[in-house]
């Protein structure tokens, strides 16, 4: 018997799913509740048709009065690592999109490239972006090693 509410027992994450008998692997979102395990293949949205962007996703978040965008970021050019989503707060704006994941690297904020930006520059862009923020992100498999940065 687990203690706590059903909400506290739900777990969500990102995994790499390998297809038996082939070399194919897929990024998937995994959600575990008391009764069911849901595995959802992440949609790939091609932003401009170039090979570099084939695994980029563009997601628009509507800022909430309480909780803002509902995500935290880590990293930045000053640490020689990409800025990545380090936390998504349950039931807040980023979580409600269903398209953002811990470990996603920020590529653009409202069309502005942030791949070589410092942490503070990205925070400033996101805070000053208004009620809607459009993020272009890319899931990085190697992200967990630098999510441990302060």
C-alpha positions in Angstrom: 0.0 0.0 0.0 1.4 3.4 -1.1 0.6 6.4 1.1 -0.5 9.7 -0.3 -3.1 10.7 -2.9 -3.4 9.2 -6.3 -2.0 12.4 -7.8 1.2 12.0 -5.8 1.6 8.4 -7.1 1.6 9.3 -10.8 5.1 9.4 -12.4 6.0 10.9 -15.8 9.3 10.6 -17.6 11.1 10.3 -20.9 12.7 7.0 -22.1 14.3 5.5 -25.1 12.3 2.6 -26.6 14.1 0.0 -28.7 12.2 -1.9 -31.4 12.9 -5.7 -31.2 14.7 -7.2 -34.2 15.8 -3.8 -35.6 18.2 -1.0 -34.8 15.3 1.5 -34.4 14.9 3.5 -31.2 12.3 6.0 -30.3 12.0 8.8 -27.7 8.8 8.1 -25.7 7.0 9.8 -22.9 6.1 7.3 -20.1 3.3 7.9 -17.6 2.8 5.5 -14.7 -0.4 5.7 -12.6 -1.7 3.2 -10.0 -3.6 1.2 -12.7 -1.8 1.8 -16.0 1.5 2.4 -17.8 1.1 4.7 -20.8 3.9 4.9 -23.4 3.5 7.7 -26.0 5.8 8.1 -28.9 7.0 11.7 -29.0 5.9 13.6 -32.1 8.6 15.0 -34.3 7.9 18.4 -35.8 10.1 19.6 -38.6 10.6 23.3 -38.3 12.3 24.3 -41.6 13.1 21.1 -43.5 16.8 21.1 -42.8 18.4 17.9 -41.5 19.6 19.7 -38.4 16.0 20.5 -37.3 14.3 17.2 -37.9 14.0 16.5 -34.2 13.1 20.0 -33.1 9.7 20.7 -31.7 8.0 24.1 -31.5 5.7 24.6 -28.6 3.7 27.6 -27.5 3.1 28.1 -23.8 0.5 30.5 -22.4 1.8 32.0 -19.2 -0.4 31.5 -16.1 -1.0 34.1 -13.5 0.2 31.7 -10.8 3.2 29.5 -11.7 4.2 31.4 -14.8 5.4 29.0 -17.5 5.6 26.1 -15.1 9.2 25.0 -15.9 12.8 25.5 -14.7 15.9 25.6 -16.8 19.6 24.8 -16.2 22.8 25.2 -18.1 24.0 27.9 -20.5 27.0 29.1 -22.5 28.9 30.1 -19.4 29.0 26.3 -18.4 29.6 25.2 -22.0 26.4 23.3 -22.1 23.0 24.0 -23.7 20.2 25.5 -21.7 17.8 22.6 -20.9 14.5 22.1 -19.2 15.4 20.8 -15.7 11.9 20.6 -14.2 8.3 20.7 -15.4 5.8 21.5 -12.7 2.7 19.2 -12.7 -0.5 20.7 -14.1 1.1 24.0 -14.9 1.4 25.6 -18.3 4.4 23.6 -19.7 3.0 20.3 -18.4 -0.4 21.0 -20.0 1.1 21.2 -23.5 2.1 17.6 -23.2 5.0 18.4 -25.6 7.8 19.5 -23.3 10.1 17.2 -21.4 12.9 17.4 -18.8 16.1 17.2 -20.8 14.8 19.2 -23.8 17.4 21.7 -24.9 16.1 25.2 -25.8 17.0 26.1 -29.4 14.9 29.3 -29.7 12.7 31.5 -27.5 10.1 33.4 -29.6 12.2 32.9 -32.7 15.5 34.1 -31.1 18.3 31.5 -31.2 19.5 30.7 -27.7 21.9 27.8 -28.5 24.9 30.0 -27.4 23.2 32.1 -24.8 24.0 32.3 -21.1 21.5 31.1 -18.5 20.6 34.7 -17.5 20.0 35.7 -21.1 17.5 32.9 -21.6 15.8 33.6 -18.3 15.5 37.3 -19.3 14.0 36.4 -22.8 11.5 34.1 -21.2 10.4 36.5 -18.5 10.0 39.4 -20.9 8.2 37.4 -23.6 4.7 38.4 -22.6 1.7 36.1 -22.2 2.7 33.5 -24.8 6.2 32.1 -25.2 7.1 29.9 -28.2 9.9 27.5 -27.5 11.8 25.5 -30.1 13.3 22.5 -28.3 15.3 19.4 -29.0 15.4 16.4 -26.7 19.0 15.5 -25.9 19.8 11.9 -24.7 23.0 13.1 -23.0 21.2 15.7 -20.9 21.1 13.9 -17.6 24.8 14.4 -17.0 24.6 18.2 -17.0 21.2 18.5 -15.4 23.1 18.0 -12.1 24.7 21.5 -12.5 23.7 24.1 -9.9 
